[in-house]
Amino acid sequence: MPRSRPRFIKKPAALALLGMMLISALRAQSPAPDASKLTRMLNDFLAGASRNEIAAHELFWADDLIYTSSSGRRMGKAEILREVRAEAAKPSGPAATYSADQIRIQQYGTAAIVAFRLIGKTEKETKYYLDSGTFLKRNGEWRVVNWQATALPPNGQTMNQIAERYVRLVLALGQHDPDYVDAFYGPAEWKTEAAKEKKPLQAIGAEAGQLREQIKRGSPPPEEMERLRREYVGKQLSALEARVRIIGGERMSFDEESRVLYDATAPTFPDAHFDEVLKQLEAKIPGGRPALAALPGMAQAVHHFEGET
């Protein structure tokens, strides 16, 4: 028998197989194994940055960092540290405080992408940014090697962004009031994040108020449907604020509660109005008032007005 020759994979097939192996190796791990550590690292850094702590920047940024600011300026770690030291030396102290929400983390082994919304607050205003950073794990320690910041539009955000924040606030309030959310068909991770964060009632009400003010300050859009949407979301945010106050213990009358929650108040009419309605019904029903009183549910109303006349 002829000797069997070794069989080799042809080049195109080998390349395809290699590509599939690389894709499999680079696919994001879900959930990210180090998500809690990276989230804690981000929050600790923002707290330190709010106090202009040099140590917070030293621990967060890698020495080979490439940082692109929201204004388009590119710099490295040394430049950032120099600016932080200059800011910390000012007698006025830190000008802003920073926090993060809507955090998303995708991990690829010893690399991870952390994307979030940055909230910068001063005494005069609140600004929002969409930030993302690339983290590398070297010698067991995570550090940021690349950072990109994008400023959101002035005076708030687009209506889509505001609407998303409203939905997330509704889910957050549902953690305090199980009957508040009847059904939710949006991204499952939003509900999971709300359950994990358990945002305090006071924070939910405050954020809803900020969003409502942003809508109020914005210019009305030219399209009718967008104007109606803007009005609707504004009223929903107002109702959410009211529900927060009610859960917090504020007491309201029936009319006050229906107004703040449903933008409606039950009408109030004098007895003469209902007497006139009964007279109109009498004229249309054979047998007059006795026959009307015999109808289910009408006897009490008829006897009430007969007692006053």
N, C-alpha and C positions, 0 to 999 in steps of 0.2 A: 504494500500500500504506500502511496506517496506520503511523504512526511507532511503533516499539517502545518501550514504556515501561520505565524502569529497574526492575529486580526487586530487592526488598529481602527480607531474611530476616525472617520474622515474629518478634515479640518473644519468645514462648516458646522458639522454636528458637535464637534468638540467646543467650538466657540459658543454655540447655543447653550450647551450644557454648562459651560463656565459662567455664562451670563445669568442663567437661572440660579446657579449657586451664589453668585454675588448678590443678586436681588434678594434671595432668601436670607443671606447673611446681613444685609443692610436694612431689611424690613423693620419698621419700628416695633419695639416690644410693647405690647398692650396688655395690661396697664404697665406704665414705665416703672421698673423695679425701684428706682431711686426718686420717684415723684415726690414723696413726702419730704425727703432730705433736701431736694432742690427747691421745693416750695418754701421750706423753712429758711434755707439759705437766702433766697430772694427777699423774703419778708424781713429777715434780720439785717440784710444789707440796706434796704430802703429805710428802715428805722434808724440805722447808723448814719446814712446819707442825710437824713432830715436833721441830724445834729452835727453835720459836717465832721464826722469822725474819720480821721485819716486811716485808722486801723480797719474800718469797714471796707474801704476801697482797696487797701492792701490785700485783704483776704479774698476779695471778690474777683478782681481783675487778674488775668494772667499777664506775665511780663511781655508776651508777644501779642497783646490785645490790639485789635483794629476796631475803633469806635467811630460810628457815624452818627452825629447829632441830628436832631429834628430840623436844624437850620442848614444841614448839608455839610457841616464841618467835620473833617476826619482827623482823628488824633489817637495817640497811644496812651498807655498807662502813665508814663512819666508826665505828660501834659495834664492829664486829669488830676493827678496828685498835686501838681503845682498849683492848679486853679483852686482845688479844695483847700489847700493850706492858706492861700490868699484870702479866700472867703471866710475861713475860720478865724483869721486874724482880725477881721472887721469887728468893731465894738457892738454893732447892731445884732450880731448873732445870726443864726440861720434864717433865710428869707422864706423858705417854703418847707412843707412837710409832704412826704411821699408815701403812697400806698399802692397796692396792686389788687386787681380783681380780674375775673374772667381768665384765669390762668390755664394754659394748655401746655402739656409737656409730652414730647415724643422722644423716646430714648432709643439709641442705636448702639448697644453695647457700652463702650466707654465714651460715647458722644451723646449729647442731648440737645434738643431745641426747646427753649422755654419762651412762650409767647404769652403776652398779657396786656391788659390795659393799665397804664400808669396814670395815677391821679395825683396831680400836684396842687396843693392848696396854699394860698397866702391869705393875709387878712382881707385883701380886696377881691380876689377872684379864685376860681378853680379851673385848672386846665387839664385836658385829657390827651393822652398819647397812646399810640399802639406801638409797643416795644417788643423786640424779640432778640434773644441772645443764644449763641452757640456755646455750650459748655463742653469741656474735655476733662476726662478723669485721668490724671497723671499721678503715679505713685500713691494711689488711693485717695486723692483729693480733687474735688471738682473746682475748676476755674473757668472764667469766661474768656474766650479767645476772640469772639466777634459780637458786636452789638449794633443794632439798628433801631433808631427812634423815629417815629413819624407823628407829627402833631395833628390832632383832629381839628376840624373846622372851628374857628372862633365862635364864642357864644354857644358852645354846646356841640351837638353832634347832628348827624343827619337823622331824618325821621325813622329810617330803618334801625339805626343804632339805638335811638330812644325807645322805639317799640320793643326791641329785644330786651333792653334793660327793664322795661315795664313788665314783660312776661317773666323775667327772672325774679323780679320783686314779688310778683304774684305767687310764684312757686316758693319763695322764701317765706311769705306770710302764711302759706299753707302748712309750714312746719309749726306754726303757733295756733292755727285754726284749721283742723282737718276738714271742715265742711266748706272751706273757702274755694277750693279748686275741685270742681265737679269732674272734669276730665282734661287730660293734656295729651296732645298728639304731636308735640314738637320733639326735638332731639332728646333722647333718653338721658344723655349726659347732663343736660341742664337740670333735670330733676334730681339726679344723683348728686350733683354739685351743691344744690340747695340743701339737700338733706345732710350733706357732709359739713357745710359751712355753718348752718343754723344761725343765720344773721339775726342779731338782736332786733326786737321790735322798734326801738328808737332809731336804729340805723336804717331800717326799712322806710319808716315815715320820713326821715330826713332826706334820703335819696329820692323818694317819690316827689317831695317838695321841690328839690333842686331840678328834677326833670321837668316838672310842671312849669317852673319859672323859665327854664330854657325855651320851652315851647312858646310861652307868653312873649318872651323877648324877641323871638325870631320873626322874620318877615313872612307874612302870609303867602303861600305859593299861588301862582296864577291858575293852576288847574283846580277845578271844583272838587274833584275826588280827593285830591291831596289836602285841600282846605278842610273837607269833611273829616278826613282821617286825622288831621292835626287836632281838630276840635274834639273828636271822639277820644283820642289817646289822652288829651288833657283832662277830660272829665273822668276817665277811668283812673288816672293818677290821683285826682282829687278824691274819688271814692275810696281808693286804696288808703290814702292818708287818714280818711275818716274812720275806716275799719280798724286801722292801727290804734287810733285814739279810743275807740269803743272797747277793743280787746284790753287796752291798758286801763280801763275802768271809768272812762268818761261817760256820764249819763246824758241821754238826749230824749226829747219828747218824740212821739211817733212821727209827727210832721217833720221835725228836724232830721231824724234819722232817714226818712224816706227821701228827703231833699238831698242830703249829702251823699247817700249811697246810690240812689237811683235817679237823681236829678228830676224828681217829681214830688208833688205834694197833693194829697187828696183834696178835692174841692170841697168847700163849705157852703151850704145853701140854707136859707131860712126855712122854717116849716111851711111858709106860704108857698114856696116853690113846689114842695111835694104834694101839697093839697091841690094845687093846680094840675099836677100830673095825674092825680087820682080822678079829678073831674073829667080830664080828657079821656081817661080809660073808661070811666062810667058811660060816657057818651058812645063808646064803641062796643061795649059789652051789653047784650040783652039782659035785662033784669037789674041794671044799675048797680048801685053800691052793694046791696046784699049778695048779688051774684059774684061781684068782685071779691068780696070778703071770703067767699067760699073757695076761692082758688088757693092752691097750696102756697104757703109763705106770705100771703097777702092779708090774712086776718089781723095780725098784730098791727100792721101799718094802718089799715082802715080804722080799727078801733082806737088807735092813738089819735088820729085826726078827728074822729067822731067825738072823742072825749074833750077836745079843745073847742069844738064848734057848738 
